[in-house]
Every structure is written in structure tokens, then in C-alpha cells.
Amino acid sequence: MEKNIFEPIYKEILPFWDDISEDDKDYICQNSFAVTYKKGTNIHSGNECSGVIFVRSGSLRLYILSDEGKEITLYRLHKGDMCMLSASCVLQSITFDVMLDCEENSECYVISGPAFAAVSQRNPKVKIFALETAVSRFSDVMWVMQQILFMSLDKRLAIFLLDESARTGADSITLTHEQIAKYIGSAREVVSRMLKYFANEGIVE
């Protein structure tokens, strides 16, 4: 039954699917499940192996948390995206702790981390796919770090607002100042002050 549900999906989104054995296909499907996360749910915490997560609908946020409780958003995941950093047992070289929260009600497919890791050990193409997926996300992480280290807050905020508007295809952005602050690695009070400045300059309403 699981194979009937998951195989058509994996055949479409996993480039290695046709190159692995039928036994491995069955194993991945048997260790997959569909799950609906409610807004605000913490899906992954620390360096645990929560699994490989595919977003069917909704939005997830991956971030790191300092000892003082400050959050820095590394990237966000939307429909069609996949999170590999939530499966530390697949990428054992990933030793830092990351958090993954559900930003809105989301439907996801999850492949068990140990199951995916076992198949990747037997199939180099699966391991290469996992590494390439993680590396592609590190470019997003480096962009975030570059912004935080070298860009002024007004530029970071402007870039975020433009990117969010382009992503949603709308001029109105339905996020709180607190959410925006988390996304750009700042404080709510600072974001509120900068948005007020933008409004006074006629940049936003």
C-alpha cells in the first residue's frame, strides 16, 4: 500500500529513483509517512535524526539558536522543497544543531532518516543526491551570513520585503514585526523602528 502511495511521488522528485533496486524502493516507501504539522509546531530540534522532509504545502523555517536565545533564520522551505539537514544520520558531517519550525499549517512527506541513510550507503547516487541537496542550501546559508555580517539593517530589511513580495506575488505582506525580525536576525523593536522610517520615506505603507 505504501508503495502505491509514495512511489509515483518519489519517481517524480527523486532523480535517483530509477537507479535503485526494487527492494530499496520498497524499503523507502515502507519507511515513509505523510504528516500534517500545525502552525507553530517544532518539527526538528538539535542534532536529532528527524528524517528527510518534503514539503507538499505550507511553510517551514530552519534556524539556529544561540545560547542567549537569539534566532537566526538560515532558510525557509515552501511547497516542493526538501530539508536534508533534519536528517543528521544521513549527513554525518553535519554536527551543528538546527531547529525546524512549522510557520503555517503544512502537509509533508517524511522518509525515516535511518532508512534513507541505509539506502544511501548501498547506493552512491543516493548519497550524492543528499550531499548536493545540502550543499545547494549552504549557498542560502552563506547569503544569510553575508547579510548579517556585512549589510546594514535597512538593506537587509528591504531585500527581505522585496523577496517576500516576489515570492507571494503580492504587494501586501502578512507577517508580524516579530516574524520579520526572526527572518533577518534582528530584534522586533529595531524592525518596527526601521519600518516606521520606511513608511515616513514613502517606501512602504
C-alpha positions in Angstrom: 0.0 0.0 0.0 2.8 2.4 1.0 4.5 1.9 -2.4 1.3 2.7 -4.3 1.1 6.0 -2.4 4.7 7.2 -2.4 6.3 5.7 -5.5 4.6 8.0 -8.0 5.7 11.0 -5.9 9.3 9.8 -5.4 9.6 8.9 -9.0 8.9 12.5 -9.9 11.0 14.3 -7.3 14.0 11.9 -6.6 16.4 11.8 -9.5 18.0 8.5 -8.3 14.7 6.6 -8.1 15.0 4.6 -11.3 18.6 3.7 -10.4 17.9 1.8 -7.1 16.7 -1.7 -6.7 13.0 -2.6 -6.1 13.9 -3.8 -2.6 15.3 -0.3 -1.8 12.3 1.4 -3.3 10.0 -0.8 -1.1 12.2 -0.1 1.9 12.0 3.7 1.4 8.2 3.6 0.8 7.6 1.4 3.9 9.6 3.9 6.0 7.7 6.9 4.6 4.7 8.6 6.1 2.5 11.6 5.4 2.1 14.1 8.2 0.3 17.3 8.8 2.0 19.8 11.1 0.1 22.6 12.8 1.4 26.2 12.7 3.9 26.8 15.5 5.0 23.1 15.8 8.7 22.4 16.3 9.5 19.6 13.9 13.2 19.2 14.5 15.3 20.2 17.4 19.1 20.0 17.8 21.1 17.3 16.1 18.5 14.5 16.1 17.6 12.5 13.0 14.0 13.5 12.2 14.2 12.3 8.7 14.2 13.7 5.1 11.2 16.1 4.8 9.4 17.1 1.6 7.0 20.0 1.8 3.7 19.3 0.0 2.1 22.5 1.2 2.7 25.2 3.7 5.9 26.7 5.0 8.8 25.6 7.3 11.6 27.6 8.8 15.1 26.3 9.6 17.2 28.3 12.0 19.9 28.2 14.6 19.5 29.3 18.2 22.2 31.0 20.3 22.8 30.3 24.0 21.1 33.6 24.7 18.0 32.6 22.8 18.6 34.7 19.6 17.4 33.1 16.5 19.0 33.3 13.0 16.9 32.1 10.1 19.0 30.1 7.7 16.3 29.5 5.1 12.6 28.8 4.6 11.0 25.8 2.9 7.9 26.0 0.8 5.9 23.7 -1.5 8.2 21.4 -3.4 11.2 22.0 -1.2 13.1 19.3 0.7 15.0 19.5 4.0 18.1 17.3 4.3 19.6 19.0 7.4 16.9 17.4 9.5 18.4 14.0 8.9 21.8 14.2 10.6 22.2 10.4 10.4 22.3 10.8 6.6 24.9 13.6 6.5 27.1 12.6 9.5 29.4 15.5 8.8 26.6 17.9 9.8 27.4 18.3 13.5 25.8 21.7 14.3 22.3 21.9 15.9 19.5 23.3 13.8 15.8 23.9 14.6 12.9 23.4 12.2 9.5 25.0 12.9 6.2 25.0 11.0 5.3 28.5 10.1 1.8 27.7 8.9 -0.3 24.5 8.7 1.8 22.3 6.4 1.5 18.9 4.8 4.7 16.9 4.4 6.1 13.6 3.4 8.8 12.3 5.7 11.3 9.5 4.9 12.8 7.9 8.0 16.4 9.2 8.5 17.9 5.7 9.3 16.1 4.2 6.3 17.3 6.9 3.9 20.8 6.5 5.4 20.8 2.8 4.9 19.8 3.1 1.2 22.4 5.8 0.6 25.1 3.5 2.0 24.2 0.9 -0.7 23.7 3.4 -3.5 26.3 6.1 -4.3 23.8 8.1 -6.4 21.5 8.5 -3.3 24.4 9.7 -1.2 25.5 12.2 -4.0 21.9 13.5 -4.1 21.8 14.0 -0.4 25.2 15.9 -0.5 24.2 18.0 -3.5 20.9 18.9 -1.8 22.7 20.0 1.4 25.4 21.9 -0.5 22.8 23.8 -2.5 21.2 25.0 0.7 24.6 26.2 2.1 24.6 28.9 -0.6 21.5 30.2 1.1 23.1 30.0 4.5 26.2 31.8 3.3 24.0 34.6 1.8 22.3 35.0 5.2 25.6 35.2 7.0 26.9 37.7 4.4 23.9 39.9 5.0 24.2 39.7 8.8 28.0 40.4 8.8 28.4 43.0 6.0 25.0 44.6 5.3 23.2 47.4 7.1 19.8 46.5 8.6 17.9 48.8 6.2 19.3 46.9 3.2 18.6 43.5 4.8 15.1 44.6 5.6 14.5 46.0 2.1 15.9 42.8 0.4 13.6 40.7 2.6 10.5 42.7 1.8 11.2 42.6 -1.9 11.9 38.9 -1.9 8.8 38.1 0.1 6.7 40.2 -2.2 8.2 38.4 -5.2 7.6 35.0 -3.6 4.0 35.6 -2.8 3.2 37.7 -5.9 1.5 40.3 -3.7 2.2 43.8 -2.5 0.8 43.1 0.9 3.0 41.1 3.3 1.1 39.4 6.1 3.9 39.0 8.7 4.3 40.4 12.1 7.3 42.6 13.0 8.4 39.8 15.3 8.4 37.3 12.4 10.3 39.6 10.2 12.9 40.2 12.9 13.4 36.4 13.2 13.9 36.1 9.5 16.5 38.8 9.2 18.3 38.1 12.5 17.3 41.3 14.3 15.1 42.5 17.1 11.4 43.3 16.8 11.9 46.8 18.2 14.6 47.5 15.6 12.4 46.2 12.7 9.5 48.3 13.9 11.7 51.4 14.0 13.1 50.8 10.5 9.6 50.1 9.1 8.4 53.3 10.6 11.3 55.1 8.9 10.5 53.4 5.6 6.9 54.5 5.9 7.9 58.1 6.6 10.0 58.0 3.5 7.1 56.7 1.4 8.8 53.3 0.7 6.1 51.2 2.4 2.7 51.7 3.8 
